[in-house]
Amino acid sequence: MELSRETVEAIAELAKLQLTEEELTLYAQQLSHILQYFEHLQEVDTSHIETTASVLPLRTVMRADVAGDPLPTAEVLANAPDSQDDQFRVSAVLPE
């Protein structure tokens, strides 16, 4: 599949990219090459391969949820841009 320059311009607009003329030409060629490779992959016979959601073995990567000692308030608020009375102070998001 060969992408037109206009298609690449439309994609760039959707991505809010400002591309030069050289970049439009280059990306049109590169994206076309990628799509041609996908067309080539579509020709591979995969009828004998079992359907799977992942090629990796399924395993959990979650650690055990174990309660620990809480952090001291001063340490929690140390990097806060603003705090008051041992609480985070943020700008209002709702009208008064």
N, C-alpha and C positions, 0 to 999 in steps of 0.2 A: 504494500500500500504506500503510495507516494503522497505525502502531505503537501498541500499548496502553501504558498507564502501567506495567503489570506487566512488559512486555518491556523497557522502558527501565530499570526497577529491576533486572532480571536482568543487563542489560548493565553497569550501573553497579557491581553487585556483582562481576561478573567482572573489571572494571577496577579494583576496590578503590577506588571513588569514593564519597564520602558526599555525596549531593545533597539540597538542600532541596526542599520541595514545589514551589516556584516553578521551580526548575531542572528537576525531573522533567517538569513540564508544558511548559516551554520546549523541552527537548531532545526530548521526544516529538514536538512539532510540527516542529522542525527536521529530525530524522532522518526523519520521515515525508515531508517535502518532498524531501529528498535521494533517498529511495527512489522517490518518484513521478517524479522527473527521470530516474532510471535506467530506469524502466519506459517513459518517453517515448523514451529513446535506443534501447531494444530494438525500437521500431517503425521505425527508420530502415533502409532497404534498403541493405545493404552487400554484396550478392551480386556486384556488379561491381568491388569493391575487392580487390586482391591481398592475400593474407595476409602479414603482416610482423611481426617481433618488435619492431621499433623504427621510429619515424618519422624518426629521425636517421640520417645516413649513418654507416656503420661505419668506424671509424678507431681506431688505437691511441693511447692517451694516456700510454703508458709511456715514460719516458726511458731512454736507453742506460745499461746497468749498467756503470759505469766505476769501477774501484777508485781510491780516493783515500788521502790520508795519514790515518792513524788519529788520533783525538783523544787528547790527553794524559790520562793516568789521573786526574790531579787535576781536570781539567775535567769528565770523565765523572762523577766522584763528588761534584762540587760541590753538587748538589741532592739527593743521597741522604739519607734520614732517618738512616741508620746505615751505617757502613762499618768494615771492619777489614782490615788487611794488604792494602790496595789492592783490596778486593773489596766487593761489596754484602753487607750483613749483613741477613738476614731472619729472621723467626720460623720455628721448625720447623713443618712441616705433617704430618710423620709421627711416630708415637711413637718414642721412643728405643729 
